[in-house]
């Protein structure tokens, strides 16, 4: 179960007012459709992964980046690690 520390959650005001267009209905199969405006705003596409969690009584869906999109994210970091002579490398 995911845990979010309330002390580090930073509210973000992106200037988007919520409207009735953003209200979704849960189907009999417990499915929901994410409104087009929100899909475009988050860059969601078919097959995108979302992490679902409950926080403060709210259901949150957080986009999970594809591993491929993280390629090169650590480019340029120093990978030299001081080792003891007893290290098995």
Chimera marker file (.cmm) of the C-alpha trace (Angstrom):
<marker_set name="trace">
<marker id="1" x="0.000" y="0.000" z="0.000" r="1" g="1" b="0" radius="0.5"/>
<marker id="2" x="1.375" y="3.395" z="-0.951" r="1" g="1" b="0" radius="0.5"/>
<marker id="3" x="1.965" y="5.949" z="1.773" r="1" g="1" b="0" radius="0.5"/>
<marker id="4" x="2.137" y="9.687" z="1.162" r="1" g="1" b="0" radius="0.5"/>
<marker id="5" x="3.437" y="11.973" z="3.897" r="1" g="1" b="0" radius="0.5"/>
<marker id="6" x="1.109" y="14.973" z="4.136" r="1" g="1" b="0" radius="0.5"/>
<marker id="7" x="4.056" y="17.180" z="5.036" r="1" g="1" b="0" radius="0.5"/>
<marker id="8" x="5.632" y="16.783" z="1.606" r="1" g="1" b="0" radius="0.5"/>
<marker id="9" x="2.530" y="17.046" z="-0.602" r="1" g="1" b="0" radius="0.5"/>
<marker id="10" x="2.643" y="20.372" z="-2.400" r="1" g="1" b="0" radius="0.5"/>
<marker id="11" x="-0.616" y="21.633" z="-3.888" r="1" g="1" b="0" radius="0.5"/>
<marker id="12" x="-0.218" y="22.733" z="-7.495" r="1" g="1" b="0" radius="0.5"/>
<marker id="13" x="-2.399" y="25.463" z="-8.947" r="1" g="1" b="0" radius="0.5"/>
<marker id="14" x="-2.191" y="25.025" z="-12.699" r="1" g="1" b="0" radius="0.5"/>
<marker id="15" x="-4.931" y="27.564" z="-13.318" r="1" g="1" b="0" radius="0.5"/>
<marker id="16" x="-7.426" y="24.951" z="-14.509" r="1" g="1" b="0" radius="0.5"/>
<marker id="17" x="-10.806" y="25.389" z="-12.922" r="1" g="1" b="0" radius="0.5"/>
<marker id="18" x="-12.713" y="22.168" z="-12.345" r="1" g="1" b="0" radius="0.5"/>
<marker id="19" x="-15.985" y="21.875" z="-14.193" r="1" g="1" b="0" radius="0.5"/>
<marker id="20" x="-18.844" y="19.440" z="-14.496" r="1" g="1" b="0" radius="0.5"/>
<marker id="21" x="-17.146" y="18.170" z="-17.675" r="1" g="1" b="0" radius="0.5"/>
<marker id="22" x="-14.551" y="16.571" z="-15.384" r="1" g="1" b="0" radius="0.5"/>
<marker id="23" x="-17.118" y="14.460" z="-13.509" r="1" g="1" b="0" radius="0.5"/>
<marker id="24" x="-17.022" y="10.772" z="-14.430" r="1" g="1" b="0" radius="0.5"/>
<marker id="25" x="-19.453" y="7.944" z="-13.800" r="1" g="1" b="0" radius="0.5"/>
<marker id="26" x="-18.450" y="4.517" z="-12.551" r="1" g="1" b="0" radius="0.5"/>
<marker id="27" x="-19.855" y="1.822" z="-14.848" r="1" g="1" b="0" radius="0.5"/>
<marker id="28" x="-21.385" y="-1.435" z="-13.582" r="1" g="1" b="0" radius="0.5"/>
<marker id="29" x="-17.967" y="-3.005" z="-14.304" r="1" g="1" b="0" radius="0.5"/>
<marker id="30" x="-16.295" y="-0.299" z="-12.134" r="1" g="1" b="0" radius="0.5"/>
<marker id="31" x="-14.754" y="1.397" z="-15.171" r="1" g="1" b="0" radius="0.5"/>
<marker id="32" x="-14.411" y="5.143" z="-15.695" r="1" g="1" b="0" radius="0.5"/>
<marker id="33" x="-13.570" y="7.250" z="-18.746" r="1" g="1" b="0" radius="0.5"/>
<marker id="34" x="-10.979" y="9.983" z="-18.228" r="1" g="1" b="0" radius="0.5"/>
<marker id="35" x="-12.279" y="13.172" z="-19.879" r="1" g="1" b="0" radius="0.5"/>
<marker id="36" x="-10.474" y="14.167" z="-23.095" r="1" g="1" b="0" radius="0.5"/>
<marker id="37" x="-9.319" y="17.520" z="-21.685" r="1" g="1" b="0" radius="0.5"/>
<marker id="38" x="-7.583" y="15.780" z="-18.781" r="1" g="1" b="0" radius="0.5"/>
<marker id="39" x="-6.073" y="13.079" z="-21.024" r="1" g="1" b="0" radius="0.5"/>
<marker id="40" x="-4.598" y="15.762" z="-23.265" r="1" g="1" b="0" radius="0.5"/>
<marker id="41" x="-3.362" y="17.823" z="-20.317" r="1" g="1" b="0" radius="0.5"/>
<marker id="42" x="-1.482" y="14.789" z="-18.913" r="1" g="1" b="0" radius="0.5"/>
<marker id="43" x="-0.418" y="13.407" z="-22.289" r="1" g="1" b="0" radius="0.5"/>
<marker id="44" x="-2.172" y="10.081" z="-21.675" r="1" g="1" b="0" radius="0.5"/>
<marker id="45" x="-2.552" y="7.601" z="-24.514" r="1" g="1" b="0" radius="0.5"/>
<marker id="46" x="-4.057" y="4.109" z="-24.852" r="1" g="1" b="0" radius="0.5"/>
<marker id="47" x="-1.961" y="1.640" z="-22.889" r="1" g="1" b="0" radius="0.5"/>
<marker id="48" x="-0.565" y="4.282" z="-20.499" r="1" g="1" b="0" radius="0.5"/>
<marker id="49" x="-0.024" y="3.014" z="-16.962" r="1" g="1" b="0" radius="0.5"/>
<marker id="50" x="-1.559" y="4.792" z="-13.957" r="1" g="1" b="0" radius="0.5"/>
<marker id="51" x="-0.779" y="4.096" z="-10.294" r="1" g="1" b="0" radius="0.5"/>
<marker id="52" x="-4.041" y="4.021" z="-8.318" r="1" g="1" b="0" radius="0.5"/>
<marker id="53" x="-4.031" y="4.924" z="-4.629" r="1" g="1" b="0" radius="0.5"/>
<marker id="54" x="-6.300" y="6.237" z="-1.911" r="1" g="1" b="0" radius="0.5"/>
<marker id="55" x="-5.124" y="9.364" z="-0.106" r="1" g="1" b="0" radius="0.5"/>
<marker id="56" x="-7.127" y="11.375" z="2.430" r="1" g="1" b="0" radius="0.5"/>
<marker id="57" x="-10.336" y="9.686" z="1.309" r="1" g="1" b="0" radius="0.5"/>
<marker id="58" x="-9.691" y="10.472" z="-2.364" r="1" g="1" b="0" radius="0.5"/>
<marker id="59" x="-8.955" y="8.107" z="-5.230" r="1" g="1" b="0" radius="0.5"/>
<marker id="60" x="-5.837" y="9.267" z="-7.088" r="1" g="1" b="0" radius="0.5"/>
<marker id="61" x="-4.467" y="8.088" z="-10.427" r="1" g="1" b="0" radius="0.5"/>
<marker id="62" x="-0.830" y="9.050" z="-10.991" r="1" g="1" b="0" radius="0.5"/>
<marker id="63" x="0.753" y="8.517" z="-14.430" r="1" g="1" b="0" radius="0.5"/>
<marker id="64" x="3.661" y="6.049" z="-14.345" r="1" g="1" b="0" radius="0.5"/>
<marker id="65" x="6.370" y="6.966" z="-16.868" r="1" g="1" b="0" radius="0.5"/>
<marker id="66" x="7.423" y="4.250" z="-19.295" r="1" g="1" b="0" radius="0.5"/>
<marker id="67" x="10.889" y="2.869" z="-18.556" r="1" g="1" b="0" radius="0.5"/>
<marker id="68" x="11.921" y="3.767" z="-22.086" r="1" g="1" b="0" radius="0.5"/>
<marker id="69" x="11.203" y="7.456" z="-21.392" r="1" g="1" b="0" radius="0.5"/>
<marker id="70" x="13.680" y="7.369" z="-18.488" r="1" g="1" b="0" radius="0.5"/>
<marker id="71" x="16.597" y="6.344" z="-20.734" r="1" g="1" b="0" radius="0.5"/>
<marker id="72" x="19.455" y="8.803" z="-20.298" r="1" g="1" b="0" radius="0.5"/>
<marker id="73" x="17.961" y="10.394" z="-17.179" r="1" g="1" b="0" radius="0.5"/>
<marker id="74" x="21.161" y="9.672" z="-15.237" r="1" g="1" b="0" radius="0.5"/>
<marker id="75" x="23.603" y="10.559" z="-18.001" r="1" g="1" b="0" radius="0.5"/>
<marker id="76" x="26.710" y="12.299" z="-16.730" r="1" g="1" b="0" radius="0.5"/>
<marker id="77" x="26.596" y="11.091" z="-13.132" r="1" g="1" b="0" radius="0.5"/>
<marker id="78" x="29.827" y="9.963" z="-11.541" r="1" g="1" b="0" radius="0.5"/>
<marker id="79" x="29.713" y="6.175" z="-11.238" r="1" g="1" b="0" radius="0.5"/>
<marker id="80" x="33.146" y="5.865" z="-9.615" r="1" g="1" b="0" radius="0.5"/>
<marker id="81" x="32.724" y="4.306" z="-6.191" r="1" g="1" b="0" radius="0.5"/>
<marker id="82" x="35.635" y="4.023" z="-3.753" r="1" g="1" b="0" radius="0.5"/>
<marker id="83" x="36.041" y="0.346" z="-2.830" r="1" g="1" b="0" radius="0.5"/>
<marker id="84" x="37.882" y="-1.516" z="-0.126" r="1" g="1" b="0" radius="0.5"/>
<marker id="85" x="40.417" y="-4.126" z="-1.129" r="1" g="1" b="0" radius="0.5"/>
<marker id="86" x="38.100" y="-6.760" z="0.337" r="1" g="1" b="0" radius="0.5"/>
<marker id="87" x="35.332" y="-5.932" z="-2.193" r="1" g="1" b="0" radius="0.5"/>
<marker id="88" x="34.680" y="-8.742" z="-4.654" r="1" g="1" b="0" radius="0.5"/>
<marker id="89" x="34.806" y="-6.998" z="-8.005" r="1" g="1" b="0" radius="0.5"/>
<link id1="1" id2="2" r="1" g="1" b="0" radius="0.2"/>
<link id1="2" id2="3" r="1" g="1" b="0" radius="0.2"/>
<link id1="3" id2="4" r="1" g="1" b="0" radius="0.2"/>
<link id1="4" id2="5" r="1" g="1" b="0" radius="0.2"/>
<link id1="5" id2="6" r="1" g="1" b="0" radius="0.2"/>
<link id1="6" id2="7" r="1" g="1" b="0" radius="0.2"/>
<link id1="7" id2="8" r="1" g="1" b="0" radius="0.2"/>
<link id1="8" id2="9" r="1" g="1" b="0" radius="0.2"/>
<link id1="9" id2="10" r="1" g="1" b="0" radius="0.2"/>
<link id1="10" id2="11" r="1" g="1" b="0" radius="0.2"/>
<link id1="11" id2="12" r="1" g="1" b="0" radius="0.2"/>
<link id1="12" id2="13" r="1" g="1" b="0" radius="0.2"/>
<link id1="13" id2="14" r="1" g="1" b="0" radius="0.2"/>
<link id1="14" id2="15" r="1" g="1" b="0" radius="0.2"/>
<link id1="15" id2="16" r="1" g="1" b="0" radius="0.2"/>
<link id1="16" id2="17" r="1" g="1" b="0" radius="0.2"/>
<link id1="17" id2="18" r="1" g="1" b="0" radius="0.2"/>
<link id1="18" id2="19" r="1" g="1" b="0" radius="0.2"/>
<link id1="19" id2="20" r="1" g="1" b="0" radius="0.2"/>
<link id1="20" id2="21" r="1" g="1" b="0" radius="0.2"/>
<link id1="21" id2="22" r="1" g="1" b="0" radius="0.2"/>
<link id1="22" id2="23" r="1" g="1" b="0" radius="0.2"/>
<link id1="23" id2="24" r="1" g="1" b="0" radius="0.2"/>
<link id1="24" id2="25" r="1" g="1" b="0" radius="0.2"/>
<link id1="25" id2="26" r="1" g="1" b="0" radius="0.2"/>
<link id1="26" id2="27" r="1" g="1" b="0" radius="0.2"/>
<link id1="27" id2="28" r="1" g="1" b="0" radius="0.2"/>
<link id1="28" id2="29" r="1" g="1" b="0" radius="0.2"/>
<link id1="29" id2="30" r="1" g="1" b="0" radius="0.2"/>
<link id1="30" id2="31" r="1" g="1" b="0" radius="0.2"/>
<link id1="31" id2="32" r="1" g="1" b="0" radius="0.2"/>
<link id1="32" id2="33" r="1" g="1" b="0" radius="0.2"/>
<link id1="33" id2="34" r="1" g="1" b="0" radius="0.2"/>
<link id1="34" id2="35" r="1" g="1" b="0" radius="0.2"/>
<link id1="35" id2="36" r="1" g="1" b="0" radius="0.2"/>
<link id1="36" id2="37" r="1" g="1" b="0" radius="0.2"/>
<link id1="37" id2="38" r="1" g="1" b="0" radius="0.2"/>
<link id1="38" id2="39" r="1" g="1" b="0" radius="0.2"/>
<link id1="39" id2="40" r="1" g="1" b="0" radius="0.2"/>
<link id1="40" id2="41" r="1" g="1" b="0" radius="0.2"/>
<link id1="41" id2="42" r="1" g="1" b="0" radius="0.2"/>
<link id1="42" id2="43" r="1" g="1" b="0" radius="0.2"/>
<link id1="43" id2="44" r="1" g="1" b="0" radius="0.2"/>
<link id1="44" id2="45" r="1" g="1" b="0" radius="0.2"/>
<link id1="45" id2="46" r="1" g="1" b="0" radius="0.2"/>
<link id1="46" id2="47" r="1" g="1" b="0" radius="0.2"/>
<link id1="47" id2="48" r="1" g="1" b="0" radius="0.2"/>
<link id1="48" id2="49" r="1" g="1" b="0" radius="0.2"/>
<link id1="49" id2="50" r="1" g="1" b="0" radius="0.2"/>
<link id1="50" id2="51" r="1" g="1" b="0" radius="0.2"/>
<link id1="51" id2="52" r="1" g="1" b="0" radius="0.2"/>
<link id1="52" id2="53" r="1" g="1" b="0" radius="0.2"/>
<link id1="53" id2="54" r="1" g="1" b="0" radius="0.2"/>
<link id1="54" id2="55" r="1" g="1" b="0" radius="0.2"/>
<link id1="55" id2="56" r="1" g="1" b="0" radius="0.2"/>
<link id1="56" id2="57" r="1" g="1" b="0" radius="0.2"/>
<link id1="57" id2="58" r="1" g="1" b="0" radius="0.2"/>
<link id1="58" id2="59" r="1" g="1" b="0" radius="0.2"/>
<link id1="59" id2="60" r="1" g="1" b="0" radius="0.2"/>
<link id1="60" id2="61" r="1" g="1" b="0" radius="0.2"/>
<link id1="61" id2="62" r="1" g="1" b="0" radius="0.2"/>
<link id1="62" id2="63" r="1" g="1" b="0" radius="0.2"/>
<link id1="63" id2="64" r="1" g="1" b="0" radius="0.2"/>
<link id1="64" id2="65" r="1" g="1" b="0" radius="0.2"/>
<link id1="65" id2="66" r="1" g="1" b="0" radius="0.2"/>
<link id1="66" id2="67" r="1" g="1" b="0" radius="0.2"/>
<link id1="67" id2="68" r="1" g="1" b="0" radius="0.2"/>
<link id1="68" id2="69" r="1" g="1" b="0" radius="0.2"/>
<link id1="69" id2="70" r="1" g="1" b="0" radius="0.2"/>
<link id1="70" id2="71" r="1" g="1" b="0" radius="0.2"/>
<link id1="71" id2="72" r="1" g="1" b="0" radius="0.2"/>
<link id1="72" id2="73" r="1" g="1" b="0" radius="0.2"/>
<link id1="73" id2="74" r="1" g="1" b="0" radius="0.2"/>
<link id1="74" id2="75" r="1" g="1" b="0" radius="0.2"/>
<link id1="75" id2="76" r="1" g="1" b="0" radius="0.2"/>
<link id1="76" id2="77" r="1" g="1" b="0" radius="0.2"/>
<link id1="77" id2="78" r="1" g="1" b="0" radius="0.2"/>
<link id1="78" id2="79" r="1" g="1" b="0" radius="0.2"/>
<link id1="79" id2="80" r="1" g="1" b="0" radius="0.2"/>
<link id1="80" id2="81" r="1" g="1" b="0" radius="0.2"/>
<link id1="81" id2="82" r="1" g="1" b="0" radius="0.2"/>
<link id1="82" id2="83" r="1" g="1" b="0" radius="0.2"/>
<link id1="83" id2="84" r="1" g="1" b="0" radius="0.2"/>
<link id1="84" id2="85" r="1" g="1" b="0" radius="0.2"/>
<link id1="85" id2="86" r="1" g="1" b="0" radius="0.2"/>
<link id1="86" id2="87" r="1" g="1" b="0" radius="0.2"/>
<link id1="87" id2="88" r="1" g="1" b="0" radius="0.2"/>
<link id1="88" id2="89" r="1" g="1" b="0" radius="0.2"/>
</marker_set>
